Amino acid sequence: MGKTVLIVDDDPTQRRLIQAVVEKSGFSTLQADNGDTAYEMATGPDGSNIHVMLLDLVMPGRGGMETLQDVIKKCPEMPIIVLTGKGSIDTVVTAMQSGARDFIVKPASPERIIVSIRNALEINTLVGEVTRLKKTSDGSLQFKDLIGNASSMRSVIAMGERGAKANIPILITGESGVGKEVVARAIQGASERVGRPFITVNCGAIPENLVESILFGHEKGSFTGANAKHMGKFQEASGGTLFLDEVGELPLEMQVKLLRVLQEGEVDPIGSKRPVKVDVRIISATNRDMADDVKAGTFREDLYYRLNVFPIHVPPLRNRLEDIPALIEHFIKRFNAAERLSVSGADSETLKLLKTHDWPGNIRQLENSIFRAMILSDGHTLRPHDFPQISGLAPVMTAASDDPMKSLMTSVEITQEDTEVSILDRDGHLRTLEDIERDLIQFAIENYSGHMSEVARRLGIGRSTLYRKVREHGMDVDDVRSA
């Protein structure tokens, strides 16, 4: 689930330096020493595995600017960050106009490179989510937009694509939370009605006395409270698709009227003197065994056979566990973009935990669990303790404090047995907080080889705060910086 960065530079030393910086931050890397190789890698069959390109502009042969323009033409969504030792204004303008996401002048600090990569990935995530939401709202969601490739879902997609070619009533069955509405939207996106209205009605959530009005509409003054003419859901969906979710919850008297609409292609709004013709594609969904409902007399047999012309069963998540990693990645991207979080993925133990869970609430439960875990997580990677209801482990929470060093001292148990920083003096009495803080900073600097950005991050304070405390404790800042 880690992101891959393609480093393109003709200088092998530069490639190795950038590779070390990028991989230290948790990214995978690929390398190319010229523009031709970079173009082939980015536009080839494995190009989708490259998430960001770091591109040197000055190279022999196919130059960086030409490579940038050619890759953007073929892969417009590929985020490319250009690097050069010549940062003229004209070069910057040309690169950005050609589609570069960012521009870095060499030599660049490690922090600058990583921030640029993460910003490019965040922008791509936002663009992807906006595109997906737009497809969902305008009725153009496709089967290729569905997440996962389990064998049980491939049969669903094959059936959906077949059913989409004809104006045939489709009944989608499956447990609650498996994504029946998403499949219905993909069916419309693969049909001739793509881009037309897609109207959803939850039949189980409509008050019984309002079902007829909501579905078929009413005229002004047709009953008490009817202060204006209301166009029902069938008329709203005319030309497109009407998705009847939980259709088994419809009252018996409404089932009779729905049957007439399906047979005649017209609705009778309450109070209207004449029926209204509608052109609607009906897709229904239920999590119930409607054959049992027919036997029990709670659902009309003739309507059941009318709706169940082309059945599609969506399997529960426990039968498509191989899709869980892709679903997790999708939800992490969505919540990173929506909540401005920075979770990079889930570790191997977490993936193993989630793949062995039963998921009675299916994809909806997984989505909510990921959201909760991302809020609980104190790091960039989801771990088993971020899923306490599944793992049984207590979540690890770091208490907030106005004093970063005080927060650090209280959130980590420091004893003489497990660290070189002692909290007791030779007589067994507590040392002062100032002395402990100085030793802790010194220990951290030595432990992380003088890399002050890493020291500050591990201590939970800013670099300026770290340098200030170094000076306050009489430590040599210049010696520390050169360490």
Secondary structure, 3 states (H helix, E strand, C coil): CCCEEEEECCCHHHHHHHHHHHHHCCCEEEEECCHHHHHHHHHCCCHHHCCEEEEECCCCCCCHHHHHHHHHHHCCCCCEEEEECCCCHHHHHHHHHCCCCEEEECCCCHHHHHHHHHHHHHHHHHHHHHHHHHHHHCCCCCHHHCCCCCHHHHHHHHHHHHHHCCCCCEEEECCCCCCHHHHHHHHHHCCCCCCCCEEEEECCCCCHHHHHHHHHCECCCCCCCCCCCECCHHHHCCCCEEEEECHHHCCHHHHHHHHHHHHHCEECCECCCCCEECCCEEEEEECCCHHHHHHHCCCCHHHHHHHCCEEEECCCHHHCHHHHHHHHHHHHHHHHHHHCCCCCEECHHHHHHHHCCCCCCHHHHHHHHHHHHHHHCCCCEECHHHCHHHHCCCCCCCCCCCCHHHHHHHHCCCCCCCCCCCCECCCCCECCHHHHHHHHHHHHHHHCCCCHHHHHHHHCCCHHHHHHHHHHCCCCHHHHHCC
